[in-house]
Amino acid sequence: MIELLRFSNYRKGANFERLVKRLFEAAGATVFRCAGSKPLDLVVIWPNGVTDFVECKSYSNLWSTDIKKVAAIAADMNRKVIFANKEGSSILYRIIGPDGIEGIWEMPEDVD
């Protein structure tokens, strides 16, 4: 039963990562999904050469530990990281720097 729950949670997270990937691609980016237990889920490369790193969480109730983990990654990389998570029928994107949240924006998940 526990293995089934883990698989279900993995599938939910992977599907959310694929959704976020498609949304960035629809905005014109080339996106690579880092499957497995990597520190970040997506690498986003924009046409102008700018690269963004994205951590995705399919749940809406974020913990401060989630934000702190991404902030630590941002500090290690000396750059900002985008944290995407589901909020109702939208996706909330947070810009995370070494000191925590620096900006937030929200988009519906059915953007074409």
GUPAVO-694280 format. One record per residue (C-alpha): residue number from 1; residue in one letter; y, z, x. Coordinates in steps of 0.2 Angstrom, whole numbers, plus 2048, in hexadecimal, padded with zeros to 3 digits. Example, Ala and Ser with C-alpha at 12.3 -4.5 7.8 and 13.67 -1.06 7.14 Angstrom:
<atoms>
ATOM   n res   Y   Z   X
ATOM   1   A 7EA 827 83E
ATOM   2   S 7FB 824 844
</atoms>
This chain:
<atoms>
ATOM   n res   Y   Z   X
ATOM   1   M 800 800 800
ATOM   2   I 80C 804 80E
ATOM   3   E 808 7F4 817
ATOM   4   L 80C 7EA 807
ATOM   5   L 81D 7F3 805
ATOM   6   R 821 7EF 817
ATOM   7   F 81D 7DD 814
ATOM   8   S 827 7DD 804
ATOM   9   N 836 7E4 80D
ATOM  10   Y 834 7D8 81C
ATOM  11   R 833 7C9 810
ATOM  12   K 843 7CF 806
ATOM  13   G 84C 7D1 817
ATOM  14   A 847 7C0 81D
ATOM  15   N 84C 7B8 80D
ATOM  16   F 85D 7C0 80E
ATOM  17   E 85F 7BA 820
ATOM  18   R 85A 7A8 81B
ATOM  19   L 867 7A9 80D
ATOM  20   V 875 7AF 819
ATOM  21   K 86F 7A1 825
ATOM  22   R 871 794 817
ATOM  23   L 883 79A 813
ATOM  24   F 889 799 825
ATOM  25   E 881 787 826
ATOM  26   A 88A 782 816
ATOM  27   A 89A 787 81E
ATOM  28   G 896 77B 82D
ATOM  29   A 88E 786 83A
ATOM  30   T 87D 784 843
ATOM  31   V 873 794 841
ATOM  32   F 864 79A 84A
ATOM  33   R 859 7A8 842
ATOM  34   C 852 7B5 84E
ATOM  35   A 842 7BA 845
ATOM  36   G 83A 7CA 849
ATOM  37   S 841 7DA 84E
ATOM  38   K 850 7D4 859
ATOM  39   P 860 7DD 85A
ATOM  40   L 869 7D0 84F
ATOM  41   D 863 7C4 842
ATOM  42   L 86D 7B4 843
ATOM  43   V 877 7AB 851
ATOM  44   V 884 7A0 849
ATOM  45   I 88C 792 853
ATOM  46   W 89C 78A 84B
ATOM  47   P 8A1 778 84E
ATOM  48   N 8B0 77E 859
ATOM  49   G 8A3 787 865
ATOM  50   V 8A6 799 85F
ATOM  51   T 896 7A3 85E
ATOM  52   D 894 7B1 851
ATOM  53   F 885 7BE 851
ATOM  54   V 880 7C4 840
ATOM  55   E 875 7D3 83A
ATOM  56   C 86F 7D2 828
ATOM  57   K 869 7E0 81D
ATOM  58   S 862 7DB 80C
ATOM  59   Y 867 7EC 804
ATOM  60   S 878 7F2 7FE
ATOM  61   N 878 805 803
ATOM  62   L 87C 804 815
ATOM  63   W 87B 813 820
ATOM  64   S 887 818 82D
ATOM  65   T 878 816 839
ATOM  66   D 878 803 834
ATOM  67   I 88A 801 839
ATOM  68   K 888 80C 849
ATOM  69   K 879 801 84F
ATOM  70   V 883 7F1 84D
ATOM  71   A 892 7F9 855
ATOM  72   A 887 7FE 864
ATOM  73   I 881 7EC 865
ATOM  74   A 893 7E5 864
ATOM  75   A 898 7F1 872
ATOM  76   D 889 7EC 87D
ATOM  77   M 88E 7D9 87A
ATOM  78   N 8A0 7DD 87C
ATOM  79   R 8A4 7D3 86C
ATOM  80   K 8A4 7D5 859
ATOM  81   V 895 7D3 84E
ATOM  82   I 894 7CE 83C
ATOM  83   F 88A 7D9 830
ATOM  84   A 885 7D1 820
ATOM  85   N 87D 7DB 812
ATOM  86   K 87A 7D8 7FF
ATOM  87   E 887 7E0 7F3
ATOM  88   G 882 7DC 7E1
ATOM  89   S 883 7C9 7DF
ATOM  90   S 88D 7C7 7EF
ATOM  91   I 88B 7C9 801
ATOM  92   L 897 7D4 80A
ATOM  93   Y 89B 7D0 81C
ATOM  94   R 8A2 7DD 828
ATOM  95   I 8A9 7D9 839
ATOM  96   I 8A2 7E7 845
ATOM  97   G 8AA 7EB 856
ATOM  98   P 8A5 7F8 862
ATOM  99   D 8B0 805 858
ATOM 100   G 8A9 800 847
ATOM 101   I 8AF 7F6 838
ATOM 102   E 8BE 7EB 83C
ATOM 103   G 8BE 7DF 82D
ATOM 104   I 8B4 7DC 81C
ATOM 105   W 8B3 7CD 811
ATOM 106   E 8A8 7C9 802
ATOM 107   M 8A0 7B8 7FC
ATOM 108   P 895 7B4 7ED
ATOM 109   E 883 7B0 7F3
ATOM 110   D 883 7A0 7E9
ATOM 111   V 891 797 7F3
ATOM 112   D 88E 785 7F5
</atoms>
